[in-house]
Every structure is written in structure tokens, then in C-alpha cells.
Amino acid sequence: MMTSPVTNVAFRDVVFALMDKHMTVLQTGPDSASLPMPIVPLITPQFTGLFPDPSISSLLAVTSPWIDIGSVDPIVAHVSRQILNQEIAYAAFCGVNNVIIQGPEISASGDTSSDIVQYARNIAHALSIGPFLQLHISLTLGDVRNTTVQGLRKWVQDGYANHSTTNSTDELNAWDAWDTVRSVCKYNGRLSVGTHIKSKLFQTPQSSCSSHQSFILDQL
């Protein structure tokens, strides 16, 4: 099946500009304590390439990988939640059947910048928004995380930052995270896990060790 992002780069840029403005006012404003949370603009045609179509049911829609719905930073979590809810609602409106959602960030030590229970509750809410959607949580097994895509995490305030330096994900910690998500969602039949698995291929004297990465969807 082909994949397609629900929103485009233009939408991301608008959200990033919104965060920049909000954080600047928060840090320099005289009355920052009463500053309201930022409101994400609605998804309009200039922010998406996804539209209702008879063949759209064959697509795997992908929500924004740069959000963090489990962030312990309240501002990042609030904005991320708005984006996910909008994207799920829009995908359902377009007639999509399957949606991939980025899983929480988990290190090999188990340290995480995401609150797993909070993440799970947001997934449970997403299931209620799209009552006919199959949601697939994308989890990473092994050292395959794309650390260059910070997204909204770069606006995490110092008091909420996770300073872990490891880029690997322990398989058992990833499984624990998935187990928490599916239990909070009451083992919903429309929820499954997708895993990125990286394995080292056989190394010959004539070549360096190669890597292989696959994405597997499975309902567990």
C-alpha cells in the first residue's frame, strides 16, 4: 500500500511559526503567566494533498511525525494534540481506512521525553474521532530513530527536557510502551502496532556490514 501524509510542509511551517511567536512572547512578555495556549489553524486545501477520492481507501495516511502527543511539556503536548485530532478527523472525512501514527520516543535505558499514559489517552481519543479508522502505532526497534527530525520537541522548555544521549531503543521498553497503549485503549480491535526493525546483514571480507530496515504491521 502507498503512504501519504495527511498534511504538508506548508502546514508544518505555519505551526512552527506559531510556536516561535508563542515562545517569544512567553519568554519576553510581561504577563506570560496569563498567556493563552496557541491555537493551531484548521486544515485547509493549501495544507494537504489528501482529498476525498474513490481510490483513497487503498492509501496508508501518515500523521505528522514531528508532533509529540505524549510530551511532558504542556505547550508542546497541547499543540501536538490539536494537530493529531485534526489530522485524524480529516483523514476520516476523506475516506481513509488506515492511519499510521508516530510512536513515543523511548531510549534503551527506558528514559523518555513522552508520558506513555498521556500518549495512550490521546490515541484512545483518536480512536473515538475516527470510528471507522484502523490506527497503526509506529514503534522503532533498534538504532533506527531519525534524530534529525526534532519537530515540536525543539520548543520543549528546559524544565521538561530529556537529556538522554542514547539513540537506540530497547525492544522490551518498546514492548512495554505498546502494552500500555493497547491496555489504556482497552485492546481496541482497530488499533495495531507497526515496527521498524533494523538488522545487520552478513558481512563479507569484500564489503562492509550492510543494514536492512523493514516496517511490519501486526495486530498484537
Residue, then its C-alpha position, 0 to 999 in steps of 0.5 A: m500500500m502507498t503512504s501519504p501524509v495527511t498534511n504538508v510542509a506548508f502546514r508544518d511551517v505555519v505551526f512552527a511559526l506559531m510556536d516561535k511567536h508563542m515562545t517569544v512572547l512567553q519568554t519576553g512578555p510581561d504577563s506570560a503567566s496569563l498567556p493563552m495556549p496557541i491555537v493551531p489553524l484548521i486544515t485547509p486545501q493549501f495544507t494537504g494533498l489528501f482529498p476525498d477520492p474513490s481510490i483513497s481507501s487503498l492509501l496508508a495516511v501518515t500523521s505528522p511525525w514531528i508532533d509529540i502527543g505524549s510530551v511532558d511539556p504542556i505547550v508542546a503536548h497541547v499543540s501536538r494534540q490539536i494537530l493529531n485530532q485534526e489530522i485524524a478527523y480529516a483523514a476520516f472525512c476523506g475516506v481513509n481506512n488506515v492511519i499510521i501514527q508516530g510512536p513515543e520516543i523511548s531510549a534503551s535505558g527506558d528514559t523518555s521525553s513522552d508520558i506513555v499514559q498521556y500518549a495512550r489517552n490521546i490515541a484512545h481519543a483518536l480512536s473515538i474521532g475516527p470510528f471507522l479508522q484502523l490506527h497503526i502505532s509506529l514503534t522503532l526497534g533498534d538504532v533506527r530513530n531519525t534524530t534529525v527530525q526534532g519537530l515540536r520537541k525543539w520548543v520543549q522548555d528546559g524544565y521538561a527536557n530529556h537529556s538522554t544521549t542514547n539513540s537506540t531503543d530497547e525492544l522490551n521498553a518498546w514492548d512495554a510502551w505498546d502494552t500500555v497503549r493497547s491496555v489504556c485503549k482497552y485492546n481496541g480491535r482497530l488499533s495495531v502496532g507497526t515496527h521498524i526493525k533494523s538488522k545487520l546483514f552478513q558481512t563479507p571480507q569484500s564489503s562492509c556490514s550492510s543494514h536492512q530496515s523493514f516496517i511490519l504491521d501486526q495486530l498484537 
